[in-house]
């Protein structure tokens, strides 16, 4: 018997769907964890802001 709707599916069909979804979720999660590369921990560099600079293409002053 073919179940064309999830509403008319029996208990074993629901169990199969849950198991396949669980295996797919574990596969995606493990692929994401193992594809990070090595054990290098990357840290963000802090950049301090300097003096504001205005760049213009003409000799007129910039309007702020």
C-alpha positions as CSV (number, residue, x, y, z in Angstrom):
1,X,0.0,0.0,0.0
2,X,1.3,3.4,-0.9
3,X,0.9,6.2,1.5
4,X,0.5,9.4,-0.4
5,X,-0.1,11.6,2.6
6,X,1.6,11.8,6.0
7,X,-1.8,11.9,7.6
8,X,-2.7,8.4,6.3
9,X,0.7,6.9,7.1
10,X,1.0,4.2,9.7
11,X,3.3,4.1,12.7
12,X,6.2,2.4,11.0
13,X,6.2,5.0,8.2
14,X,6.4,7.8,10.7
15,X,9.2,6.0,12.5
16,X,11.1,5.6,9.2
17,X,10.7,9.3,8.5
18,X,12.0,10.3,11.9
19,X,15.0,7.9,11.6
20,X,16.0,9.2,8.2
21,X,15.7,12.8,9.4
22,X,17.8,12.1,12.4
23,X,20.5,10.4,10.4
24,X,20.5,13.3,7.9
25,X,20.7,15.8,10.7
26,X,23.7,14.0,12.3
27,X,25.4,13.8,8.9
28,X,25.0,17.5,8.2
29,X,26.2,18.4,11.8
30,X,29.2,16.1,11.6
31,X,30.1,17.5,8.1
32,X,30.0,21.0,9.5
33,X,32.1,20.1,12.5
34,X,34.8,18.2,10.6
35,X,35.0,20.7,7.7
36,X,36.3,23.4,10.0
37,X,39.8,22.5,9.2
38,X,42.4,21.9,11.9
39,X,42.7,22.9,15.5
40,X,43.6,26.5,14.7
41,X,41.6,28.8,16.7
42,X,40.9,32.1,14.9
43,X,40.5,35.2,16.9
44,X,39.2,38.5,15.7
45,X,41.7,41.5,15.7
46,X,40.6,44.7,17.4
47,X,41.1,47.7,15.2
48,X,41.1,51.1,16.9
49,X,39.6,54.0,15.0
50,X,41.9,56.9,14.0
51,X,41.1,60.4,13.0
52,X,38.3,60.9,10.5
53,X,39.5,61.4,7.0
54,X,37.6,63.0,4.1
55,X,38.5,62.2,0.5
56,X,37.3,64.5,-2.2
57,X,37.9,64.6,-6.0
58,X,38.0,68.4,-6.2
59,X,39.6,71.2,-4.3
60,X,36.4,72.2,-2.5
61,X,36.0,71.3,1.1
62,X,33.8,68.4,2.2
63,X,30.4,69.3,3.7
64,X,29.7,67.4,6.9
